[in-house]
Amino acid sequence: MTMDARILHARSGVTLEQKGDIYAVSSLRLSEPATFREESDAQRAFDAEVAASEQDPELMSRLGGA
């Protein structure tokens, strides 16, 4: 049986998704998604990664935001 991923949030090239009881934060800056068991931990990591991504001028220009 496969678990479908559900995107909870996406912003500035960062995605927070849920796969069963695991939460994953991925972005254009990360080589591998960061995984969490607790949604609150994943949400904090998502917020931090969004902030870091938005401070990266090269990344923002690639996304069309700068």
C-alpha positions in Angstrom: 0.0 0.0 0.0 1.4 3.4 -0.9 1.0 6.6 1.1 -0.1 9.6 -0.8 1.8 12.8 0.0 -0.3 15.8 1.0 1.1 19.3 0.5 0.3 21.4 3.6 2.2 24.5 2.7 4.3 25.8 -0.2 6.1 29.2 -0.4 9.2 30.6 -1.9 10.4 27.3 -3.3 9.8 25.5 0.0 7.3 22.7 0.5 5.9 21.1 3.7 4.2 17.8 3.0 2.7 15.0 5.0 3.3 11.4 4.1 1.4 9.2 6.6 2.8 10.2 10.0 6.0 11.8 8.6 6.3 15.4 7.7 8.9 16.5 5.1 10.4 20.0 4.4 12.0 20.3 1.0 13.4 23.3 -0.9 15.6 24.3 -3.7 18.3 25.0 -1.1 18.3 21.5 0.4 19.8 18.5 -1.2 17.6 16.1 0.8 14.2 16.8 2.4 14.3 17.2 6.2 11.9 14.8 7.9 10.0 15.2 11.2 7.6 13.1 13.3 6.0 16.2 14.8 4.0 18.6 12.7 5.1 21.5 15.0 8.8 20.8 14.4 8.2 20.5 10.7 6.3 23.8 10.7 9.2 25.6 12.5 11.6 24.1 10.0 9.4 25.2 7.1 9.2 28.8 8.4 13.0 28.9 8.9 13.7 27.6 5.4 11.2 30.1 3.9 13.0 32.9 5.7 16.4 31.6 4.5 15.2 31.2 0.9 13.7 34.7 0.9 17.1 36.1 1.9 18.9 34.3 -1.0 18.9 36.8 -3.9 20.0 34.2 -6.4 17.2 31.9 -5.5 14.6 34.6 -5.5 15.7 35.8 -8.9 15.3 32.2 -10.2 11.8 32.1 -8.7 11.0 35.5 -10.2 10.7 37.2 -6.9 13.6 39.6 -7.1 
